[in-house]
């Protein structure tokens, strides 16, 4: 699987994004075991034309061969409709 990290505006507008294998390929998901904690860092550079505003930072995982995103699993074990997780919001201001 691959991981994506995006800065997203309203709708589907992406102002920054990076897709990669976990730890740049050093930690493939096929080696993960239940309970493992994998640290993975992504550097997101906003496009120069990003207007001032508030944006969501989202992450998710997808099958690299089909580009199908994995759905989030709720605490009770059921699949949700969501295929990404909102990490936080950022505010962009003019310099």
PLY file of the C-alpha trace (Angstrom):
ply
format ascii 1.0
element vertex 95
property float x
property float y
property float z
element edge 94
property int vertex1
property int vertex2
end_header
0.00 0.00 0.00
0.94 3.65 -0.47
0.23 6.59 1.81
-1.01 9.98 0.70
-0.86 13.29 2.56
-2.76 16.27 1.14
-3.58 19.86 1.92
-7.07 20.19 0.52
-9.36 23.14 -0.02
-13.07 23.10 -0.69
-14.21 20.35 -3.02
-11.33 18.41 -4.51
-8.79 21.24 -4.82
-5.35 20.04 -3.72
-2.91 22.76 -2.68
-0.15 20.36 -1.65
0.34 16.62 -1.73
2.75 13.77 -1.46
2.27 10.05 -2.08
4.84 7.46 -1.04
5.38 4.01 0.36
5.71 4.08 4.15
9.13 5.40 5.16
10.03 5.79 1.47
9.78 2.01 1.02
11.72 1.03 4.16
8.55 -0.06 6.01
6.25 -1.86 3.53
2.78 -2.55 4.90
3.24 -6.26 4.14
5.70 -6.38 7.07
3.41 -4.63 9.59
2.08 -6.63 12.52
-0.87 -5.84 14.77
0.27 -3.31 17.35
3.19 -1.95 15.31
3.65 1.81 15.45
5.08 3.16 12.19
6.35 6.74 12.07
6.14 8.23 8.59
7.01 11.84 7.72
5.71 13.82 4.74
6.80 17.30 3.66
3.98 19.26 2.06
4.85 22.39 0.11
1.90 24.58 -0.77
1.48 25.61 -4.39
2.62 29.23 -4.95
-0.91 30.20 -6.03
-2.53 28.97 -2.79
-4.88 31.74 -1.67
-5.15 32.80 1.96
-7.61 30.65 3.86
-8.08 27.60 6.05
-7.30 24.16 4.67
-7.58 20.54 5.78
-4.55 18.27 6.11
-5.64 14.73 5.31
-3.95 11.34 5.10
-4.97 7.95 3.80
-3.77 4.66 2.41
-4.43 3.13 -1.00
-3.64 0.05 -3.05
-0.83 1.12 -5.39
-1.90 -1.26 -8.16
-5.58 -0.23 -8.28
-5.40 3.25 -6.70
-8.33 2.17 -4.50
-8.31 3.89 -1.12
-8.78 1.86 2.04
-11.82 2.72 4.13
-11.47 3.76 7.76
-12.62 1.28 10.39
-14.70 2.55 13.32
-13.84 1.66 16.91
-16.58 -1.01 16.86
-14.92 -2.72 13.87
-17.36 -1.66 11.14
-16.22 -0.06 7.90
-17.05 3.61 7.52
-17.74 5.60 4.35
-14.54 7.63 4.89
-11.40 6.85 2.89
-9.10 9.43 4.51
-8.47 10.92 7.94
-8.45 14.66 8.64
-5.31 15.31 10.71
-5.69 19.02 11.29
-6.45 22.36 9.71
-3.92 24.97 8.71
-4.33 28.67 8.01
-2.53 30.29 5.09
-1.90 34.03 5.30
-0.22 36.50 2.98
3.43 37.23 3.85
0 1
1 2
2 3
3 4
4 5
5 6
6 7
7 8
8 9
9 10
10 11
11 12
12 13
13 14
14 15
15 16
16 17
17 18
18 19
19 20
20 21
21 22
22 23
23 24
24 25
25 26
26 27
27 28
28 29
29 30
30 31
31 32
32 33
33 34
34 35
35 36
36 37
37 38
38 39
39 40
40 41
41 42
42 43
43 44
44 45
45 46
46 47
47 48
48 49
49 50
50 51
51 52
52 53
53 54
54 55
55 56
56 57
57 58
58 59
59 60
60 61
61 62
62 63
63 64
64 65
65 66
66 67
67 68
68 69
69 70
70 71
71 72
72 73
73 74
74 75
75 76
76 77
77 78
78 79
79 80
80 81
81 82
82 83
83 84
84 85
85 86
86 87
87 88
88 89
89 90
90 91
91 92
92 93
93 94
